[in-house]
Amino acid sequence: MERLGDLQLRILRVLWQQGQATVAQVQQQLATQQSRPLAYTTVATMLRKMEARGLVRHRSQGRRFVYQAAVSEEQVSRHLTTYLLDRLFEGSLAQMVNHLLEHRQVDPRELDQLEELIRRKKGEAGV
């Protein structure tokens, strides 16, 4: 899953939002997200490749395939963030958070949320 490309992630987002969709429906949703629409065959090929990797599955509905995600948004999020943390920051959560705070615009409300999350985690750990 660590090699999840941008298009694959966008397709998964469509399937997570819709629950299930045909190739044409996925293509249509993707077209609303970008200036240059993808060809039907491109989307169909990508869905087949994603199915071979276990990311999606399909069922037949007449002559059409109806696809749904075989992995949850939580699974993908957990896997990709763990992969990024381990590979790029050698497992250091502090380095990863510091990097984000240094190189991203951070809204004061987000800082408040982060402080609250840290307070909660400290409470759970009895600190």
C-alpha positions in Angstrom: 0.0 0.0 0.0 3.0 2.3 0.4 3.1 2.7 -3.3 -0.4 4.2 -3.5 -0.3 6.7 -6.3 -2.3 10.0 -6.5 -4.8 8.6 -9.0 -5.3 5.4 -6.9 -5.9 7.5 -3.8 -8.4 9.7 -5.6 -10.3 6.7 -6.9 -10.4 5.2 -3.4 -11.8 8.6 -2.1 -14.6 8.4 -4.7 -15.4 4.8 -3.6 -15.3 5.7 0.1 -17.7 8.6 -0.5 -20.0 6.8 -2.9 -19.8 3.3 -1.3 -19.8 1.7 -4.7 -19.5 3.0 -8.3 -19.2 1.9 -11.9 -16.2 2.9 -14.0 -18.2 5.6 -15.6 -19.3 6.9 -12.2 -15.8 7.0 -10.9 -14.6 8.7 -14.2 -17.4 11.3 -13.8 -16.5 12.1 -10.2 -12.8 12.4 -11.0 -13.7 14.8 -13.9 -15.2 17.2 -11.4 -11.9 17.3 -9.5 -9.5 18.1 -12.3 -9.3 20.3 -15.4 -8.4 17.4 -17.8 -10.8 14.4 -17.6 -9.3 10.9 -17.7 -10.3 8.5 -20.4 -12.8 5.8 -19.5 -10.2 3.1 -20.3 -7.6 4.8 -18.0 -10.0 4.6 -15.1 -11.0 1.0 -15.9 -7.4 -0.1 -16.2 -6.5 1.5 -12.9 -9.4 -0.1 -11.2 -8.3 -3.5 -12.5 -4.8 -2.9 -11.3 -6.1 -1.8 -7.9 -8.2 -5.0 -7.7 -5.2 -7.1 -8.4 -3.5 -5.4 -5.4 -6.5 -6.0 -3.2 -7.5 -2.3 -2.9 -10.9 -2.7 -4.5 -13.3 -5.4 -5.5 -16.1 -5.6 -7.9 -19.4 -7.4 -8.6 -21.1 -7.7 -11.9 -24.3 -5.9 -12.5 -25.4 -6.9 -16.0 -22.5 -6.0 -18.3 -21.1 -3.5 -15.9 -18.7 -3.9 -13.0 -19.6 -2.1 -9.8 -16.6 -1.4 -7.7 -16.2 -0.8 -4.0 -13.1 -0.2 -1.8 -11.7 -3.3 -0.2 -9.6 -1.2 2.3 -11.0 1.4 4.6 -9.9 5.0 4.8 -8.6 4.4 8.3 -6.5 1.4 7.1 -4.9 3.5 4.3 -4.4 6.5 6.5 -2.8 4.4 9.3 -0.5 2.5 6.8 0.7 5.6 4.9 1.4 7.7 8.0 3.2 4.9 9.7 5.2 4.3 6.5 6.1 8.0 6.2 7.0 8.2 9.9 9.2 5.2 9.8 10.9 5.8 6.4 11.3 9.6 6.4 11.6 10.4 10.2 13.1 7.1 11.4 10.1 6.6 13.7 10.4 9.9 15.5 6.9 11.4 15.9 8.5 14.6 17.4 10.6 15.1 14.3 7.6 14.6 12.0 5.4 17.1 14.0 8.3 19.6 14.1 8.7 19.3 10.4 5.0 19.9 9.8 5.0 22.9 12.2 8.1 24.4 10.6 7.1 24.0 7.0 3.3 24.4 6.9 1.0 27.3 7.6 -0.7 26.3 10.9 -3.9 27.9 11.9 -4.1 28.9 15.6 -7.2 26.7 16.0 -5.2 23.7 14.8 -2.6 24.5 17.4 -5.3 24.5 20.0 -6.5 21.2 18.7 -3.0 19.8 18.9 -2.5 21.0 22.4 -5.8 19.3 23.4 -4.8 16.1 21.8 -1.5 16.1 23.7 -3.3 16.9 27.0 -5.6 13.9 26.4 -2.7 11.6 25.5 -0.9 12.6 28.6 -4.0 12.0 30.7 -4.3 8.5 29.2 -0.7 7.8 30.0 -1.1 9.1 33.5 1.4 11.9 33.1 
